């Protein structure tokens, strides 16, 4: 099946309980930010959206505008039992999942020493273990239907990092490592994997409860203090447009050759390009040392 048309019929033993228009999307963190923008783009493309959020009532207006093509579900992606139930429900309703978007997330600012074990573990549950569980839950269905796409919402911080965001980047580095292997494993089944690496977009990421801060240690003020001040202060002034990001994601999924990684925004493109150049230069400087560590012939 071509996931752009969503013409696959139910491959289970019973007929789907609901009729799906176009592709069937399961989007986490769909109540705001990128999740909301991707849901709106999918609906504009004529598709069906299962919009998952911890507060599904925040999606009432979207469901009211598209009553035949939106289903709201409550989901905390750190609840693995609920993950299994939600995927089973979607397959029962529609017979398939065509696109999974692992989008739910939040920020954390703090030096590594400032970050508590609980803060780091909670963020890993949200950004890594939750998406991994959702990915494993949908894969048997995508393999059976011979098609599908998994979109991992990472960050330019999934390619490089800087003081104050080490814990956040660690979770995204882990997600990207898993996804790089995943893409090679599932290509044989007609399943695509797309890792999205946005820069600063106007999503509410830097505001309110979406951005947590570890307890400060004065010794790190010189290298982390500016991040603590600047990131919350950027809310509402970020250059990136979530609607344009969503359109780029759909275009990448519809491309014959979908990229593994898709940076979004001038800031992400510039920073990732510079990071790649720096990594290449460092490798070249130390390549002889790297190659001189074998047993003598």
Secondary structure, 3 states (H helix, E strand, C coil): CCCCCCCCCCCCCCCCCCCCCCCEEEECCCCCHHHHHHHHHHHHCCCEEEEEECCHHHHHHHHHHCCCCEEEEECCCCCHHHHHHHHHHHHHHHCCCCEEEECCCCEEECCCCCCCHHHHHHHHHHHHHHHHHHHHHHHHHHHHHCCEEEEEECCHHHCCCCCCCHHHHHHHHHHHHHHHHHHHHHHHHCEEEEEEEECCECCCCCCHHHEEECCCCHHHHHHHHHHHHHHHHCCCCCCECHHHHHHHHHHHHHCCCCCCEEEECHHHHHHHHHHHHHHHHHHHHHHHHHHCCCCCC
